[in-house]
Amino acid sequence: MIGLADSYHRRINYMRISVTDRCDLDCIYCSGRSAPHLSHDDILRYEEILRVVQAAAHLGVQKVRLTGGEPLARLHLSRLVEMLVRVEGIDEVSMTTNGTLLAHHAAELKAAGLKRVNVSLDTLKADRFQQITRGDKLRDVLNGIEVAREVGLNPVKLNMVALRDVNDDEILDFARKTVADGWHVRFIECMPFVSSTAEDNGVVATSEIISTIEQSLGKLIPCFPSSGNGPARYYQLPEATGTLGFIGAVTECFCTECNRFRLTADGGLRPCLLDDDEIDLKGPLRRGATIEELEQLILQAATLKQEQHHLAEEVVPAKRQMRQIGG
């Protein structure tokens, strides 16, 4: 294994892999109704994903997270997990899911070697869940969270995207869950994919969320995460066994600490979620590229990684919706 770094000397050791652009929900901030879905032949086969991970691991990638769309919408995902955990150099395979199918698959995923899951959950109210996701599946998600905890996919982290005048009145309800039920909650600023600016997406800044919590529930105590590879800042409330994380993707640029690539379901390797640059890996894979040739393409992608995103200048990705990238 050799070290992988970009032009700004940031070590890259983490890859997020979208296994499908399909999802059984249609969240209002992630909606891609105008974008056609990929055909079965367009998405990378599991064996192709494995070859990319083998090449990336040889360059220094150590952790992999499976995403979508909704990753559990792809059949036999546990088979891919089994393949990836065997790759030399890969220390952890995890997953981000909307949780609707998690109860059915948590045990087999754990047995296959999956370490932990993050579950996207933006409301605890059934009617609001339907408003945000256009699906009536809140009970399935809550059940999935409990089953995942029971089988040992811990820590289960809950990702809440706070939207102004939509669900921001539930911030305290989520925060209280870290005390009452030991939840690990992360508040994420809404990133402007669907509309053109952050303001249009109803961003609630992390600083405002922290202020809301501290005014009602007490001073937040900084703490270290029990696991994770991301940019969140972690805190605890007094007497809480769970944690509160804050990801200020819009108002707090954390690009200086970025350690990741993203692989789209159709084989585009993206150095940045919020930039349209990407390197095609599917074409070379299907032309029989060797591991060494894939490594060179990954190194090329590293040179494309920008110093930081440009959300402050209202420059947002234009070529793909969030579900097509795998956030």
Buried (B, 14 or more C-beta within 10 A) or exposed (E): EEEBBBEEEBEBBBBBBBBBBBBBBBBBBBBBEEEEBBEEEEBBBBEBBBBBBBBBBBBBBBBBBBBBBBBBBBEEBBEBBBBBBEBEBBEBBBBBBBBBBBBEBBBBBBEBBBBBBBBBBBBBBEEBBBBBBEBEBBEBBBBBBBBBBEBEBBBBBBBBBBBBEBBBEBBBBBBBBBBEEBBBBBBBBBBBBBEEEBEEBBBBBBEBBBEBBBEEBBEBEEBEBEEBBBBBBBBBBEEBEBBBBBBBBBBBBBBEEBBBBBBBBBBBBBBBBBBBBBBEBBEBBEEEBEEEBBBBBBBEBBEBBBEBBEBEEEEBBEEBBBBBBBB
